[in-house]
Amino acid sequence: MTSYLPRLAKDLVRGAFMELYLTPKPGLVDLCDCGAHPDLSVPRMEESLKIVSLYLMDMCDAVLSGEDLAARVRLGVAAECAVQRTVGSSCHKGYIFLGGLVLCASACAPGRDEGSLRSSIAGLAEGFFEHGEPGSAHRVRNRFQGGGIREEALAGLPSLFDEALPVYRREIFNGGNRGSAVFAMMGRLMQTVEDSTTLRSGGRSGLKTVREDGRLLERMVGQRDDFIDFLAQRNAHYVSRSLTMGGVAGLLALALAWLSHTGELEAA
């Protein structure tokens, strides 16, 4: 019944690496530069993802052996601490939560039924947030009245299932390729994610910038315009403002992981 979980764990790792290497991404680490993160680089992010990979495999074992929620949460906290200690940054903190959440939820929603998976994600998130939420995320939500990752998870990840995945599938259906479809997803996520890292780095005006750029990006992809040059130019602007979008990156990685799991990336 849960024999597919190890493969899903590997797909979650793959999705995170694919997101890291996707270039260009305004304000984010990619193969061109470190974006608005002077303390990070591709090698540092790769070191972080090695820890995330081990964590997801451990989480898979915990799910298969029937460990309770508290034990699974401890695995996530340990992974966050290991990343902080090794890389000197909290990069991938959001993805540790999202990846673990999807992996645990999938055990209660076998196969690839996205409706069942969403319900399972929402239920697990409710149990998790009954015990509170990370302090920094709570402060950002209070300051900017934003939903952030908490509301996203409690709603069953609508940015993933209602926004990113349908955009990818529509772009492929309309004659695009995997590359254009991935950037279309990024554009849609930039418009829809209540990104706490954007709010921390740029406030509401920064979030408005990201959303406007996301609308332009999605439109340029659809019109077959030169969106790569557009993104490179916007990266310079984001760096000048120290503006980033880690929440978008995490959900993009999750979308890539799920599309890998369903076989749609290879089919494209």
SELOKOL-631511 format. One record per atom (N, C-alpha, C, O): atom name; x, y, z. Coordinates in steps of 0.2 Angstrom, whole numbers. Layout:
<pts>
 atom    px    py    pz
   CA     X     Y     Z
...
</pts>
This chain:
<pts>
 atom    px    py    pz
    N     4    -6     0
   CA     0     0     0
    C     4     6     0
    O     3    11    -3
    N    10     6     4
   CA    14    12     4
    C    21    11     1
    O    26    14     2
    N    21     6    -4
   CA    28     4    -7
    C    30    10   -11
    O    36    10   -13
    N    26    14   -13
   CA    28    20   -18
    C    32    25   -14
    O    35    30   -17
    N    31    25    -7
   CA    34    31    -3
    C    42    32    -4
    O    44    38    -5
    N    46    27    -4
   CA    53    28    -6
    C    54    32   -12
    O    58    36   -13
    N    50    30   -17
   CA    51    34   -24
    C    49    41   -23
    O    52    45   -26
    N    43    42   -20
   CA    41    49   -19
    C    46    53   -15
    O    47    59   -17
    N    49    50   -10
   CA    55    54    -6
    C    60    56   -11
    O    63    61   -11
    N    62    51   -16
   CA    67    53   -21
    C    65    58   -25
    O    69    62   -27
    N    59    58   -27
   CA    56    63   -32
    C    56    70   -28
    O    57    75   -31
    N    55    70   -22
   CA    55    76   -18
    C    62    79   -18
    O    63    85   -18
    N    67    75   -17
   CA    74    77   -18
    C    75    80   -25
    O    78    85   -26
    N    73    76   -30
   CA    74    78   -37
    C    71    85   -38
    O    74    89   -41
    N    65    86   -36
   CA    62    92   -37
    C    66    98   -34
    O    66   103   -37
    N    69    97   -28
   CA    72   102   -25
    C    79   104   -29
    O    81   110   -30
    N    82    99   -31
   CA    88   100   -35
    C    86   103   -42
    O    90   108   -44
    N    81   101   -45
   CA    79   105   -51
    C    77   112   -50
    O    79   116   -54
    N    74   114   -45
   CA    72   121   -43
    C    79   124   -42
    O    80   130   -45
    N    84   122   -39
   CA    90   125   -38
    C    93   127   -44
    O    96   132   -45
    N    94   122   -49
   CA    97   123   -55
    C    93   127   -60
    O    96   129   -65
    N    87   128   -59
   CA    83   132   -64
    C    86   139   -64
    O    87   142   -59
    N    87   142   -70
   CA    90   148   -71
    C    87   152   -77
    O    86   149   -82
    N    86   158   -76
   CA    87   163   -70
    C    81   163   -66
    O    75   162   -68
    N    82   165   -60
   CA    77   165   -55
    C    78   172   -51
    O    83   172   -47
    N    74   177   -52
   CA    75   183   -48
    C    76   183   -41
    O    71   180   -37
    N    81   185   -38
   CA    83   185   -31
    C    84   179   -28
    O    86   179   -22
    N    85   174   -32
   CA    86   167   -29
    C    93   164   -31
    O    95   166   -37
    N    96   160   -28
   CA   102   156   -30
    C   100   152   -36
    O    96   148   -36
    N   105   153   -41
   CA   104   149   -47
    C   111   148   -50
    O   116   150   -47
    N   111   145   -56
   CA   118   144   -59
    C   122   150   -61
    O   128   150   -63
    N   118   156   -62
   CA   121   162   -63
    C   124   166   -57
    O   130   168   -58
    N   121   166   -52
   CA   123   170   -46
    C   119   168   -40
    O   115   163   -40
    N   121   171   -34
   CA   118   170   -28
    C   111   174   -27
    O   108   174   -21
    N   109   178   -32
   CA   103   182   -31
    C   104   187   -25
    O   109   190   -25
    N    99   187   -21
   CA    99   192   -15
    C   102   188    -9
    O   100   190    -3
    N   106   183   -10
   CA   108   179    -4
    C   116   179    -5
    O   119   174    -7
    N   119   184    -2
   CA   127   184    -3
    C   130   179     1
    O   136   177     0
    N   126   176     6
   CA   129   171    10
    C   128   164     8
    O   130   159    11
    N   125   163     2
   CA   124   157    -1
    C   127   156    -8
    O   129   161   -11
    N   127   150   -11
   CA   129   148   -17
    C   126   142   -19
    O   123   138   -15
    N   127   140   -25
   CA   125   133   -28
    C   128   127   -23
    O   125   123   -21
    N   135   128   -22
   CA   138   122   -18
    C   135   122   -11
    O   134   117    -8
    N   134   128    -8
   CA   131   128    -1
    C   124   125    -1
    O   122   121     3
    N   120   127    -6
   CA   113   124    -7
    C   113   117    -8
    O   109   113    -6
    N   118   114   -12
   CA   119   107   -13
    C   120   104    -7
    O   118    98    -5
    N   125   107    -2
   CA   126   104     4
    C   120   103     8
    O   118    98    12
    N   116   109     8
   CA   109   109    12
    C   105   103     9
    O   102   100    13
    N   105   102     3
   CA   100    97     0
    C   102    90     1
    O    98    85     1
    N   109    89     2
   CA   111    82     4
    C   108    81    11
    O   106    75    12
    N   108    86    16
   CA   104    85    22
    C    97    83    21
    O    94    79    25
    N    94    87    17
   CA    87    87    16
    C    85    80    13
    O    80    77    15
    N    90    77     9
   CA    89    71     6
    C    89    65    11
    O    84    61    11
    N    93    66    16
   CA    94    61    21
    C    88    61    25
    O    85    56    28
    N    86    67    27
   CA    80    68    31
    C    73    65    28
    O    70    62    31
    N    72    66    21
   CA    67    64    18
    C    67    56    18
    O    61    53    18
    N    73    53    17
   CA    73    46    18
    C    71    43    25
    O    68    38    26
    N    74    47    30
   CA    72    45    37
    C    65    46    38
    O    62    42    42
    N    62    51    35
   CA    55    52    36
    C    51    47    33
    O    46    44    36
    N    53    44    27
   CA    50    39    24
    C    50    33    28
    O    45    29    29
    N    56    31    31
   CA    56    26    36
    C    52    27    42
    O    49    22    44
    N    51    33    44
   CA    47    34    50
    C    40    33    49
    O    36    30    53
    N    38    35    43
   CA    31    34    41
    C    29    26    40
    O    24    24    42
    N    34    23    37
   CA    33    16    35
    C    33    12    42
    O    30     6    42
    N    36    14    47
   CA    37    10    53
    C    31    13    58
    O    31    10    64
    N    27    18    56
   CA    22    20    60
    C    24    25    66
    O    20    25    71
    N    29    28    65
   CA    31    33    70
    C    26    39    71
    O    22    40    66
    N    25    41    77
   CA    19    46    78
    C    21    53    76
    O    27    54    74
    N    17    58    76
   CA    18    65    73
    C    24    68    77
    O    28    71    74
    N    24    67    84
   CA    30    70    87
    C    37    68    85
    O    41    72    84
    N    37    61    84
   CA    44    59    81
    C    45    62    74
    O    51    63    73
    N    40    62    70
   CA    41    65    63
    C    43    72    64
    O    48    75    60
    N    40    76    68
   CA    42    83    69
    C    49    84    72
    O    53    88    69
    N    51    79    76
   CA    58    79    78
    C    63    78    73
    O    69    81    72
    N    61    74    68
   CA    66    73    62
    C    66    80    58
    O    72    81    56
    N    61    83    57
   CA    61    90    54
    C    65    95    57
    O    69    98    54
    N    65    95    64
   CA    68   100    68
    C    76    98    67
    O    80   103    67
    N    77    92    68
   CA    84    90    67
    C    87    92    61
    O    93    94    60
    N    84    91    55
   CA    86    93    49
    C    87   100    48
    O    92   102    45
    N    83   104    51
   CA    83   111    51
    C    90   113    54
    O    94   117    52
    N    91   110    60
   CA    97   112    64
    C   103   110    60
    O   108   113    61
    N   103   104    57
   CA   109   101    53
    C   111   106    48
    O   116   107    46
    N   105   109    44
   CA   107   113    39
    C   110   120    41
    O   115   122    38
    N   107   122    47
   CA   110   128    50
    C   117   128    52
    O   121   132    51
    N   118   122    55
   CA   125   121    57
    C   130   120    51
    O   136   122    52
    N   128   116    46
   CA   132   115    41
    C   133   121    36
    O   139   122    33
    N   128   124    34
   CA   128   129    29
    C   128   136    32
    O   130   141    29
    N   126   137    38
   CA   125   143    41
    C   120   147    39
    O   120   153    39
    N   114   144    37
   CA   108   147    34
    C   102   143    36
    O   103   137    37
    N    96   146    36
   CA    90   142    36
    C    87   140    30
    O    81   139    29
    N    91   140    24
   CA    89   139    18
    C    86   132    18
    O    88   127    21
    N    80   131    14
   CA    77   124    13
    C    72   123    20
    O    70   117    20
    N    72   128    24
   CA    68   126    30
    C    60   125    28
    O    57   121    31
    N    58   129    24
   CA    51   128    21
    C    50   122    18
    O    45   119    18
    N    55   120    14
   CA    55   114    10
    C    55   108    14
    O    52   102    13
    N    59   108    20
   CA    59   103    25
    C    52   101    27
    O    50    96    28
    N    48   107    29
   CA    41   106    31
    C    37   103    26
    O    33    99    27
    N    37   107    20
   CA    33   105    14
    C    34    97    12
    O    29    94    11
    N    40    96    11
   CA    42    89     9
    C    40    84    14
    O    37    79    12
    N    41    85    20
   CA    39    80    25
    C    31    80    25
    O    29    74    26
    N    28    85    25
   CA    21    85    25
    C    18    81    19
    O    13    77    20
    N    20    82    13
   CA    18    79     7
    C    19    71     8
    O    15    67     6
    N    25    70    10
   CA    27    63    11
    C    23    59    16
    O    20    54    15
    N    21    62    22
   CA    17    59    27
    C    10    59    25
    O     6    54    26
    N     7    64    21
   CA     1    64    19
    C    -1    59    13
    O    -6    56    13
    N     5    57     9
   CA     4    52     4
    C     3    45     7
    O     0    41     3
    N     5    44    13
   CA     4    37    16
    C    -4    36    17
    O    -6    31    18
    N    -7    42    18
   CA   -15    41    19
    C   -19    42    13
    O   -25    42    13
    N   -15    44     7
   CA   -19    45     1
    C   -15    41    -4
    O   -11    44    -8
    N   -15    35    -5
   CA   -11    31    -9
    C   -12    33   -17
    O   -18    35   -18
    N    -7    31   -21
   CA    -8    33   -28
    C    -6    40   -29
    O    -3    44   -26
    N   -10    42   -34
   CA    -9    49   -37
    C   -15    53   -37
    O   -16    58   -41
    N   -20    52   -33
   CA   -26    55   -32
    C   -25    62   -29
    O   -24    62   -22
    N   -25    67   -32
   CA   -23    74   -30
    C   -28    76   -25
    O   -27    80   -20
    N   -35    74   -26
   CA   -40    77   -21
    C   -39    74   -14
    O   -40    77    -9
    N   -38    67   -14
   CA   -37    64    -8
    C   -30    66    -4
    O   -30    67     2
    N   -25    67    -8
   CA   -19    70    -6
    C   -20    77    -2
    O   -17    78     3
    N   -24    81    -6
   CA   -25    88    -3
    C   -29    87     4
    O   -27    91     9
    N   -34    83     4
   CA   -37    82    11
    C   -33    80    16
    O   -33    82    22
    N   -28    75    14
   CA   -24    72    19
    C   -19    77    21
    O   -17    78    27
    N   -16    82    17
   CA   -12    87    19
    C   -15    92    23
    O   -12    94    28
    N   -21    94    22
   CA   -24    99    26
    C   -26    96    33
    O   -25    99    38
    N   -27    89    34
   CA   -28    86    40
    C   -22    86    44
    O   -22    87    50
    N   -17    84    41
   CA   -10    83    45
    C    -8    90    47
    O    -5    91    52
    N    -9    95    42
   CA    -7   102    44
    C   -11   105    50
    O    -8   108    54
    N   -17   103    51
   CA   -21   105    56
    C   -18   102    63
    O   -18   106    68
    N   -16    96    63
   CA   -13    93    68
    C    -7    96    70
    O    -5    96    76
    N    -3    97    65
   CA     4   100    66
    C     3   107    70
    O     7   109    74
    N    -1   111    67
   CA    -1   118    69
    C    -5   119    76
    O    -5   124    79
    N    -9   114    78
   CA   -12   114    84
    C    -6   115    90
    O    -8   117    95
    N     0   113    88
   CA     5   114    93
    C     9   120    92
    O    15   121    94
    N     7   125    88
   CA    10   131    87
    C    13   131    80
    O    12   126    76
    N    17   136    79
   CA    21   137    72
    C    28   140    74
    O    28   144    79
    N    33   140    69
   CA    39   143    70
    C    38   151    72
    O    34   154    69
    N    42   153    76
   CA    42   160    79
    C    42   165    73
    O    38   170    73
    N    47   164    69
   CA    48   169    64
    C    42   170    59
    O    40   175    57
    N    39   164    57
   CA    34   164    53
    C    28   167    56
    O    24   171    53
    N    27   166    63
   CA    21   169    66
    C    22   176    67
    O    17   180    66
    N    28   179    68
   CA    29   186    68
    C    28   189    61
    O    25   195    61
    N    30   186    56
   CA    28   189    49
    C    21   189    48
    O    18   194    45
    N    17   184    49
   CA    10   184    48
    C     7   189    52
    O     2   192    49
    N     9   190    58
   CA     6   196    62
    C     7   202    60
    O     3   207    60
    N    13   203    57
   CA    15   210    55
    C    12   212    48
    O    10   218    48
    N    11   207    44
   CA     9   209    37
    C     2   206    36
    O    -1   207    30
    N    -1   203    41
   CA    -8   200    40
    C    -8   195    34
    O   -13   195    30
    N    -3   191    33
   CA    -2   186    28
    C    -3   179    30
    O    -2   178    36
    N    -6   175    26
   CA    -7   168    28
    C    -1   164    28
    O     0   160    33
    N     4   165    23
   CA    10   161    23
    C     9   154    22
    O     4   152    20
    N    14   150    24
   CA    14   143    23
    C     9   140    28
    O     7   134    26
    N     7   143    33
   CA     2   140    38
    C    -4   139    34
    O    -7   134    34
    N    -7   145    32
   CA   -13   144    28
    C   -13   140    22
    O   -18   137    20
    N    -7   141    18
   CA    -6   137    12
    C    -7   129    14
    O   -11   125    11
    N    -4   127    19
   CA    -4   120    21
    C   -11   118    24
    O   -14   113    22
    N   -14   122    28
   CA   -21   121    31
    C   -26   120    25
    O   -31   117    26
    N   -25   124    19
   CA   -30   123    14
    C   -28   118     9
    O   -31   117     4
    N   -23   114    11
   CA   -21   108     6
    C   -17   110     0
    O   -18   107    -5
    N   -13   115     1
   CA    -8   118    -4
    C   -12   120   -11
    O   -10   117   -16
    N   -16   125   -10
   CA   -19   127   -16
    C   -15   130   -22
    O   -16   130   -28
    N    -9   133   -19
   CA    -5   136   -24
    C    -2   131   -29
    O     0   132   -34
    N    -1   125   -26
   CA     2   119   -30
    C    -4   116   -34
    O    -3   116   -40
    N    -9   114   -31
   CA   -14   110   -35
    C   -19   114   -39
    O   -21   112   -44
    N   -20   120   -37
   CA   -25   125   -41
    C   -22   129   -45
    O   -25   132   -50
    N   -15   131   -44
   CA   -12   136   -48
    C    -6   133   -52
    O    -6   132   -59
    N    -1   130   -49
   CA     5   128   -53
    C     4   122   -57
    O     6   123   -63
    N     1   117   -55
   CA     0   111   -59
    C    -4   112   -65
    O    -2   110   -70
    N   -10   115   -64
   CA   -14   117   -70
    C   -11   121   -75
    O   -11   120   -81
    N    -6   126   -73
   CA    -3   130   -78
    C     2   126   -82
    O     3   127   -88
    N     6   122   -78
   CA    11   117   -82
    C     7   113   -87
    O     9   113   -93
    N     2   110   -85
   CA    -2   106   -90
    C    -5   109   -95
    O    -5   107  -101
    N    -7   115   -94
   CA   -10   119  -100
    C    -5   121  -105
    O    -6   121  -111
    N     1   123  -102
   CA     7   125  -107
    C     9   120  -111
    O    10   121  -117
    N     9   114  -108
   CA    11   108  -112
    C     6   106  -117
    O     7   105  -123
    N    -1   107  -115
   CA    -6   105  -120
    C    -6   110  -126
    O    -8   109  -131
    N    -4   117  -124
   CA    -4   122  -129
    C     2   122  -134
    O     3   127  -137
    N     6   117  -133
   CA    12   116  -137
    C    19   118  -134
    O    24   118  -138
    N    19   120  -128
   CA    25   122  -125
    C    29   116  -123
    O    27   110  -124
    N    35   117  -121
   CA    39   112  -119
    C    40   112  -111
    O    38   116  -108
    N    44   107  -109
   CA    45   107  -101
    C    48   113   -99
    O    46   115   -93
    N    53   116  -102
   CA    56   122  -100
    C    51   128   -99
    O    51   131   -94
    N    47   129  -105
   CA    43   135  -104
    C    37   133   -99
    O    35   138   -96
    N    35   127   -98
   CA    30   126   -93
    C    32   127   -86
    O    28   129   -82
    N    39   125   -85
   CA    41   126   -78
    C    41   134   -77
    O    40   136   -71
    N    44   138   -81
   CA    44   145   -80
    C    37   148   -80
    O    35   153   -76
    N    32   145   -83
   CA    25   147   -83
    C    23   146   -75
    O    19   150   -72
    N    24   140   -73
   CA    23   138   -66
    C    26   143   -61
    O    22   146   -56
    N    32   145   -62
   CA    35   150   -58
    C    32   156   -58
    O    31   160   -53
    N    30   159   -64
   CA    26   165   -65
    C    19   165   -61
    O    18   170   -58
    N    16   159   -61
   CA    10   159   -58
    C    11   159   -50
    O     7   162   -46
    N    16   155   -48
   CA    17   155   -41
    C    19   162   -38
    O    17   164   -32
    N    23   166   -42
   CA    25   172   -40
    C    18   177   -39
    O    19   181   -35
    N    13   175   -42
   CA     7   179   -42
    C     3   177   -36
    O    -1   181   -33
    N     3   171   -34
   CA    -2   168   -29
    C     1   166   -22
    O    -3   166   -17
    N     8   165   -21
   CA    10   163   -15
    C    11   169   -10
    O    14   174   -12
    N     8   169    -4
   CA     9   174     1
    C    16   172     4
    O    16   169     9
    N    21   175     1
   CA    28   173     2
    C    31   176     8
    O    32   183     8
    N    32   173    14
   CA    34   176    20
    C    42   179    19
    O    43   184    22
    N    46   175    15
   CA    52   178    14
    C    52   185    10
    O    57   189    11
    N    48   185     5
   CA    47   191     2
    C    44   197     6
    O    47   202     6
    N    40   195    11
   CA    37   200    15
    C    43   203    20
    O    43   208    22
    N    47   198    22
   CA    52   200    27
    C    57   204    23
    O    60   209    26
    N    59   203    17
   CA    64   206    13
    C    62   213    10
    O    66   217     9
    N    55   213     8
   CA    53   219     5
    C    46   221     7
    O    44   226     4
    N    43   218    12
   CA    37   221    14
    C    31   220     9
    O    32   216     4
    N    26   223     9
   CA    20   223     5
    C    22   225    -2
    O    20   223    -7
    N    26   230    -3
   CA    28   233    -9
    C    33   228   -13
    O    32   227   -19
    N    37   224    -9
   CA    41   219   -12
    C    36   213   -15
    O    37   211   -20
    N    31   212   -11
   CA    26   206   -13
    C    23   209   -19
    O    21   205   -24
    N    21   215   -20
   CA    18   218   -26
    C    22   217   -32
    O    20   216   -37
    N    28   219   -31
   CA    33   218   -36
    C    34   211   -39
    O    33   210   -45
    N    34   206   -34
   CA    35   199   -36
    C    28   197   -40
    O    29   194   -45
    N    23   199   -38
   CA    16   197   -41
    C    16   200   -48
    O    13   197   -53
    N    18   207   -49
   CA    17   210   -55
    C    22   206   -60
    O    20   205   -66
    N    28   205   -58
   CA    33   201   -62
    C    30   194   -64
    O    32   192   -69
    N    27   191   -59
   CA    24   185   -61
    C    19   185   -66
    O    19   180   -71
    N    15   190   -66
   CA    10   191   -71
    C    13   192   -78
    O    11   189   -83
    N    18   196   -78
   CA    22   197   -84
    C    25   191   -87
    O    25   190   -93
    N    28   187   -82
   CA    32   181   -84
    C    27   176   -87
    O    28   173   -93
    N    21   175   -84
   CA    17   170   -87
    C    14   172   -94
    O    13   168   -98
    N    13   179   -94
   CA    10   181  -101
    C    16   181  -106
    O    14   179  -112
    N    22   182  -104
   CA    27   182  -109
    C    29   174  -112
    O    30   173  -117
    N    28   170  -107
   CA    29   163  -109
    C    23   161  -114
    O    25   158  -119
    N    17   163  -112
   CA    12   161  -117
    C    12   164  -124
    O    10   161  -128
    N    15   170  -124
   CA    16   174  -130
    C    22   172  -134
    O    24   175  -139
    N    26   168  -131
   CA    33   165  -133
    C    38   171  -134
    O    42   172  -139
    N    37   176  -129
   CA    42   182  -129
    C    49   179  -125
    O    49   174  -123
    N    54   184  -125
   CA    60   182  -122
    C    60   183  -115
    O    62   188  -112
    N    57   178  -111
   CA    56   179  -104
    C    63   178  -100
    O    63   180   -95
    N    67   174  -104
   CA    74   173  -100
    C    77   180   -99
    O    80   181   -94
    N    78   184  -104
   CA    81   190  -104
    C    77   195   -98
    O    80   198   -95
    N    71   194   -98
   CA    67   198   -94
    C    68   196   -86
    O    69   200   -82
    N    69   189   -85
   CA    71   187   -79
    C    78   189   -76
    O    79   191   -71
    N    82   189   -81
   CA    89   191   -80
    C    89   199   -77
    O    93   200   -73
    N    85   203   -81
   CA    85   210   -79
    C    82   211   -72
    O    84   215   -68
    N    77   207   -71
   CA    73   208   -65
    C    77   205   -59
    O    77   208   -53
    N    82   200   -60
   CA    86   198   -55
    C    91   204   -52
    O    92   204   -46
    N    93   208   -57
   CA    97   214   -55
    C    93   218   -51
    O    96   221   -46
    N    87   219   -52
   CA    83   224   -48
    C    82   221   -41
    O    82   224   -36
    N    80   214   -41
   CA    79   211   -34
    C    85   211   -30
    O    85   212   -24
    N    91   210   -33
   CA    97   210   -29
    C    98   217   -26
    O   101   218   -21
    N    97   222   -30
   CA    98   229   -28
    C    93   231   -22
    O    95   235   -18
    N    88   227   -22
   CA    83   228   -16
    C    83   223   -11
    O    79   223    -6
    N    88   218   -12
   CA    88   213    -7
    C    82   209    -6
    O    80   207    -1
    N    78   208   -12
   CA    72   205   -12
    C    72   198   -15
    O    76   196   -19
    N    69   194   -11
   CA    69   186   -13
    C    62   183   -12
    O    57   187   -10
    N    62   177   -14
   CA    55   174   -14
    C    56   166   -13
    O    55   162   -17
    N    58   165    -7
   CA    60   158    -5
    C    53   153    -5
    O    54   147    -6
    N    48   156    -3
   CA    41   152    -3
    C    39   150   -10
    O    37   144   -11
    N    40   154   -15
   CA    39   153   -22
    C    44   147   -24
    O    42   142   -27
    N    50   147   -22
   CA    55   142   -23
    C    53   136   -20
    O    54   130   -24
    N    51   136   -14
   CA    49   129   -11
    C    43   126   -14
    O    43   120   -15
    N    38   130   -16
   CA    32   127   -19
    C    34   125   -27
    O    31   120   -29
    N    38   129   -30
   CA    40   127   -36
    C    44   120   -36
    O    43   116   -40
    N    48   119   -31
   CA    52   113   -30
    C    47   107   -29
    O    48   102   -32
    N    42   108   -25
   CA    37   103   -24
    C    33   102   -30
    O    31    96   -31
    N    31   107   -34
   CA    28   105   -40
    C    32   101   -45
    O    29    96   -48
    N    38   102   -45
   CA    43    98   -50
    C    43    91   -47
    O    43    87   -51
    N    43    91   -40
   CA    44    84   -37
    C    37    80   -39
    O    38    74   -41
    N    31    83   -38
   CA    25    80   -40
    C    25    78   -47
    O    22    72   -49
    N    27    82   -52
   CA    26    81   -59
    C    31    75   -61
    O    30    71   -65
    N    37    75   -57
   CA    41    69   -58
    C    38    63   -56
    O    39    58   -59
    N    35    63   -50
   CA    32    57   -47
    C    26    55   -52
    O    25    49   -52
    N    22    59   -55
   CA    17    57   -59
    C    19    55   -66
    O    16    52   -70
    N    26    56   -68
   CA    29    55   -74
    C    28    60   -79
    O    30    59   -85
    N    25    66   -78
   CA    23    71   -82
    C    29    75   -85
    O    29    77   -91
    N    34    75   -81
   CA    40    78   -83
    C    44    75   -89
    O    46    77   -94
    N    44    68   -88
   CA    47    64   -93
    C    43    64   -99
    O    45    64  -105
    N    36    64   -98
   CA    32    64  -104
    C    32    70  -108
    O    32    70  -114
    N    34    76  -105
   CA    35    82  -109
    C    41    82  -113
    O    42    87  -116
</pts>
